[in-house]
């Protein structure tokens, strides 16, 4: 819903390393919006240091016809953090959405993301659709909470391709 309590037209904008993709706008949503969208960015050319620092950002927006779209909330994750998970995959994980530097949570976004470096195996479709048992009690992923220590070492100094695939399942508690 909008800031004045009326239903909104939400959409999700995903940005990563100069690439951007957006879901279609859903109309007249009050609380739950389901986005079954997926993107594959297979041609990201990143130096190892760039890969360690690169992140993906999810923005949930409310469409406005005559003004700039309203930011409901956003969340971001580092690519190296996603790559460090088992099978280079964060399957059906909840991201906390926040508005700018405000600490309050404005919504939740359920995503499946995998990031593979050259030579790594792409997770199978069945693996991407299931929630691993060892993550069932893991809290939501949050960019403000510390992640696992993941040293990134390589001897290759030339840019190499990376594969990022994103599935957005649904956004909850749209204001």
C-alpha positions as a Python dict, from the first residue, in 0.01 Angstrom:
ca = {
    (1, 'X'): (0, 0, 0),
    (2, 'X'): (106, 357, -46),
    (3, 'X'): (212, 587, 236),
    (4, 'X'): (-150, 706, 261),
    (5, 'X'): (-292, 352, 290),
    (6, 'X'): (-410, 289, -67),
    (7, 'X'): (-298, -10, -279),
    (8, 'X'): (17, 45, -485),
    (9, 'X'): (163, -84, -811),
    (10, 'X'): (491, -250, -701),
    (11, 'X'): (786, -362, -909),
    (12, 'X'): (1139, -486, -839),
    (13, 'X'): (1452, -333, -989),
    (14, 'X'): (1773, -541, -970),
    (15, 'X'): (2112, -379, -1035),
    (16, 'X'): (2453, -545, -1049),
    (17, 'X'): (2784, -436, -1204),
    (18, 'X'): (2627, -199, -1454),
    (19, 'X'): (2343, -434, -1547),
    (20, 'X'): (1983, -365, -1449),
    (21, 'X'): (1660, -559, -1489),
    (22, 'X'): (1310, -488, -1371),
    (23, 'X'): (1001, -697, -1314),
    (24, 'X'): (672, -599, -1466),
    (25, 'X'): (456, -368, -1255),
    (26, 'X'): (182, -541, -1058),
    (27, 'X'): (-137, -343, -1011),
    (28, 'X'): (-333, -260, -696),
    (29, 'X'): (-140, -465, -438),
    (30, 'X'): (-203, -409, -68),
    (31, 'X'): (31, -646, 120),
    (32, 'X'): (165, -940, -81),
    (33, 'X'): (310, -914, -432),
    (34, 'X'): (440, -1219, -618),
    (35, 'X'): (712, -1166, -877),
    (36, 'X'): (815, -1483, -1060),
    (37, 'X'): (1096, -1331, -1262),
    (38, 'X'): (1443, -1454, -1338),
    (39, 'X'): (1750, -1311, -1504),
    (40, 'X'): (2085, -1451, -1602),
    (41, 'X'): (2383, -1219, -1641),
    (42, 'X'): (2647, -1452, -1780),
    (43, 'X'): (2885, -1193, -1919),
    (44, 'X'): (3008, -1008, -1610),
    (45, 'X'): (3378, -940, -1657),
    (46, 'X'): (3531, -871, -1317),
    (47, 'X'): (3884, -864, -1183),
    (48, 'X'): (3914, -1080, -866),
    (49, 'X'): (3926, -767, -649),
    (50, 'X'): (3620, -627, -825),
    (51, 'X'): (3438, -956, -768),
    (52, 'X'): (3520, -948, -396),
    (53, 'X'): (3372, -597, -368),
    (54, 'X'): (3082, -623, -618),
    (55, 'X'): (2726, -642, -491),
    (56, 'X'): (2376, -692, -622),
    (57, 'X'): (2101, -453, -514),
    (58, 'X'): (1727, -521, -503),
    (59, 'X'): (1488, -226, -493),
    (60, 'X'): (1114, -267, -444),
    (61, 'X'): (941, 38, -590),
    (62, 'X'): (585, 167, -604),
    (63, 'X'): (497, 307, -946),
    (64, 'X'): (392, 668, -963),
    (65, 'X'): (253, 798, -1289),
    (66, 'X'): (353, 1165, -1271),
    (67, 'X'): (636, 1164, -1018),
    (68, 'X'): (948, 963, -945),
    (69, 'X'): (871, 606, -831),
    (70, 'X'): (853, 563, -453),
    (71, 'X'): (1119, 342, -291),
    (72, 'X'): (948, 90, -64),
    (73, 'X'): (1279, -64, 40),
    (74, 'X'): (1606, -205, -84),
    (75, 'X'): (1857, -476, 8),
    (76, 'X'): (2197, -572, -126),
    (77, 'X'): (2432, -869, -111),
    (78, 'X'): (2797, -909, -207),
    (79, 'X'): (2859, -1150, -494),
    (80, 'X'): (3147, -1312, -305),
    (81, 'X'): (2912, -1377, -10),
    (82, 'X'): (2667, -1561, -237),
    (83, 'X'): (2952, -1750, -404),
    (84, 'X'): (3081, -1866, -64),
    (85, 'X'): (2758, -2057, 15),
    (86, 'X'): (2728, -2428, -53),
    (87, 'X'): (2678, -2480, -430),
    (88, 'X'): (2735, -2104, -479),
    (89, 'X'): (2364, -2067, -407),
    (90, 'X'): (2132, -1876, -173),
    (91, 'X'): (1805, -2063, -228),
    (92, 'X'): (1475, -1903, -130),
    (93, 'X'): (1630, -1664, 119),
    (94, 'X'): (1450, -1370, 276),
    (95, 'X'): (1608, -1027, 240),
    (96, 'X'): (1509, -744, 473),
    (97, 'X'): (1411, -431, 284),
    (98, 'X'): (1506, -93, 426),
    (99, 'X'): (1465, 261, 302),
    (100, 'X'): (1793, 453, 266),
    (101, 'X'): (1969, 472, 606),
    (102, 'X'): (1657, 401, 811),
    (103, 'X'): (1710, 92, 1032),
    (104, 'X'): (1342, -9, 1033),
    (105, 'X'): (1239, -294, 803),
    (106, 'X'): (989, -187, 537),
    (107, 'X'): (930, -531, 383),
    (108, 'X'): (1075, -870, 295),
    (109, 'X'): (1185, -1010, -40),
    (110, 'X'): (1230, -1383, -106),
    (111, 'X'): (1504, -1452, -363),
    (112, 'X'): (1708, -1734, -506),
    (113, 'X'): (2050, -1623, -626),
    (114, 'X'): (2355, -1809, -746),
    (115, 'X'): (2692, -1672, -847),
    (116, 'X'): (2957, -1894, -1004),
    (117, 'X'): (3312, -1810, -1100),
    (118, 'X'): (3488, -1963, -1400),
    (119, 'X'): (3528, -2337, -1352),
    (120, 'X'): (3247, -2369, -1095),
    (121, 'X'): (2936, -2578, -1161),
    (122, 'X'): (2600, -2404, -1208),
    (123, 'X'): (2346, -2537, -950),
    (124, 'X'): (2079, -2760, -1101),
    (125, 'X'): (1720, -2638, -1132),
    (126, 'X'): (1601, -2884, -867),
    (127, 'X'): (1868, -2761, -625),
    (128, 'X'): (1763, -2400, -685),
    (129, 'X'): (1399, -2481, -605),
    (130, 'X'): (1453, -2660, -275),
    (131, 'X'): (1544, -2509, 59),
    (132, 'X'): (1844, -2690, 207),
    (133, 'X'): (1787, -2839, 554),
    (134, 'X'): (2095, -2673, 702),
    (135, 'X'): (1950, -2328, 617),
    (136, 'X'): (1603, -2393, 758),
    (137, 'X'): (1689, -2226, 1091),
    (138, 'X'): (1920, -1962, 945),
    (139, 'X'): (1786, -1608, 987),
    (140, 'X'): (1721, -1374, 700),
    (141, 'X'): (2019, -1258, 502),
    (142, 'X'): (2101, -898, 580),
    (143, 'X'): (2373, -681, 433),
    (144, 'X'): (2418, -512, 772),
    (145, 'X'): (2500, -836, 951),
    (146, 'X'): (2849, -985, 919),
    (147, 'X'): (2885, -1269, 673),
    (148, 'X'): (3127, -1560, 673),
    (149, 'X'): (3494, -1487, 629),
    (150, 'X'): (3571, -1587, 271),
    (151, 'X'): (3927, -1540, 153),
    (152, 'X'): (3943, -1482, -220),
    (153, 'X'): (4272, -1593, -370),
    (154, 'X'): (4359, -1641, -732),
    (155, 'X'): (4665, -1616, -949),
    (156, 'X'): (4475, -1498, -1257),
    (157, 'X'): (4500, -1122, -1308),
    (158, 'X'): (4287, -1084, -1622),
    (159, 'X'): (3912, -1022, -1608),
    (160, 'X'): (3704, -1340, -1630),
    (161, 'X'): (3334, -1400, -1682),
    (162, 'X'): (3104, -1463, -1386),
    (163, 'X'): (2754, -1603, -1392),
    (164, 'X'): (2478, -1446, -1184),
    (165, 'X'): (2122, -1578, -1191),
    (166, 'X'): (1843, -1427, -984),
    (167, 'X'): (1496, -1555, -907),
    (168, 'X'): (1256, -1325, -724),
    (169, 'X'): (969, -1514, -569),
    (170, 'X'): (766, -1260, -372),
    (171, 'X'): (769, -943, -171),
    (172, 'X'): (576, -920, 154),
    (173, 'X'): (444, -634, 363),
    (174, 'X'): (448, -366, 100),
    (175, 'X'): (374, -34, 272),
}
